[in-house]
Amino acid sequence: MTLDEVKNFMRHISSYYKLGLEKWRIEEWYKTLKNYKKEDLYERFESHKNSTATEAPKLLLLIERLEKIPESAKELICVCHFCGSQIATERCLTSIKQHEDRCRSIQYLKKIYRKYFNREIRDIQKLYEMDNQEFLLKHDEVLKELLKVPTLDENDQFCISKYLNLDSKESRNIAITRS
């Protein structure tokens, strides 16, 4: 299970029983549950819930006699369709999706920098190293600045406006300021 899956699992349990969701407890559960299949744990919890139990199940009860995921199956390697790098997926496809979303955005930024600013992005590696929130802020800043470029074609303006969730009135106001 991933950390998010463990959090969701613990929230699910806490909707039926009193179970603290402190950060330290979630981390401890994650250390143990990361080696097990989500489906097996939910099934085990359902059995506990349908029994006469009046308290939240103990961690040991949830994993007792469950088969651990073999170490060799924990980390799968996928190849990014955009940059060709190898990405460890740890049994879930979230990491590959996040990486490919970042790659797609960086490829678009490279394209528009060439097309509208007539220059290359200097440090692409820095874009990959940013955390998601920082990257999205920078990405959106560039797109907002791009809307002010007088030579921006209608197709790019439409796509950027849709991405930024700007209605046509807001988009026109930005276009007017660029004229």
N, C-alpha and C positions, 0 to 999 in steps of 0.2 A: 504494500500500500504506500502511496505517496503521503507526504505530510498533510496536504489538503484533504485527501481521502480519510485520513485518521481524524482530522478535525471534524469533518462531516459525520463520520461514524460516531464520534463522541457526542456531538450535538444530537444525533438521532437517539442515542441512549439516554441523554439528559432530558429528552422530551417525554420519556416514560419514567425515569428514576432520577433521584438526586445524584448528580455526578458533577463534581467541580471541573470547570474548563480552564483552569489556570494554565498559563503558558508552560510552566515546568511540568505539569501533569501531562499535557499534550505531548511535550517532547519525550517524556519517559514512555508513554504509550507508543509513540512513533518508533522509538528504538526497538521495541519488541514487535510491533505489528507490521513493520516494513517487510518482514520476512514471510508474510502470509498473504493469501489471496483475499481480496475484498469480499467476494461472493461467499467464501467459506465463513468469514467472520460475521457477516450479516445473517447468514443462515443459523449460525450458532447463537447469535443474539435473539433471533426470532424464537428459537427453542426455549431459551431462558425466559423470554417475555411471556410465552404461552404456558410456562410452568407455574407453580404456586409461589415463586420467588417474590419477595417484597422489597428487595434491595437490588441495586445495580450489580451486574455481574462483575466478578473479580477478573482481572486480566488473565490470570492463570486458567480460569474456567473457560474463557473464550478461546484460548489457544491449545488447550489440553487435547492431545492426540490429533491435532491438525497437522497436515503435511506442510513443511516449510518449502518455500520456493528455492530451488537449487541456485547456488551462486552463479552458475553459468547462464541461467535464464534471467537473472535480475537486470543485466545491462545489455540492451540491444543497441546496435550501432546502425544508424540510418545516415544516408548521404543527402545533404541539402541540394535541392533541384536548382538553386540559384548560384551558390558559390562553390559547391562541390565539397564543402568541409564535412567531416564526420561528426555526428551528434549522438551522444549517449542518451538513450530514451528512458532508461530505468523502468521498463515495463509500461510506460504510458506515453502517449504521443504528444503530450503537452509541450515537452521541450523541443521537439522537432517543429511543431506548429509555431511556437514563439520565435524560434530561430528563423524559420522561413518567412514569417511576417516581418521580422526585422530586415532580412535580406531584401524582400520585395520593396520595402520602404526605402532602403538605402539605394537600391537600383533606380527607383523613381527619382530620388534626390540627385543622383549622379546624372541622370538623363536631363532633368530640368536645369541643373547647373550649367551643363554644356549648352543647352538650347537657348536659355534666356539670359544667363550671366556670362556666357562664353568663357567658362573656366572649369577646372576640375576641383573636386573636393580633395583637400590636402591630406587629411588623416582619416581614412575610412575606418581603420582599426579602432580609433577612438569612439566612433559611432557604435561599434559592436560592444565596446567595453562599458558604455553607459548603462545605468540601470534603466528599466522600462519607463519609469515616470520621467526621468530626465530626458531620455531620448524622445519620448512623445511630445514633451514641451518644446524642445528644439525643432523637431519635425514640423509641428504646427506653426511655430514662429516663421519658419522658412516659407511655408505654404501661404501664410497671411501676407508676408512680404511679396511673394510672387503674385498675389492678386493685384498688387499695385503696379506691376510692370506693364507699361503701355502696349507692348507687343504680344502680350499673352493672348493666345488664340482662344476662341469660344469653347472648344472642346475641353482644353485644360482648365479654363475658368469654371466650366460646369462641373467637372470632376472634383476639383478642389473645393468648390462651394458645397457640393454634396458631402464630401468627406468631412468638412468642418461644420456640417449641419447649418450652413447659412441659408436663409431663404433668399429668394431672388432679389428682394428689396435690399437686404444687407449687401449682397454681392454687387448690385448696381451702385450702391453708395461707395463701396471700395473702388469700383471701376471708375466712377466719376472723379474720385480723388487722385487717381493715377493719370488722368487726362491733362 
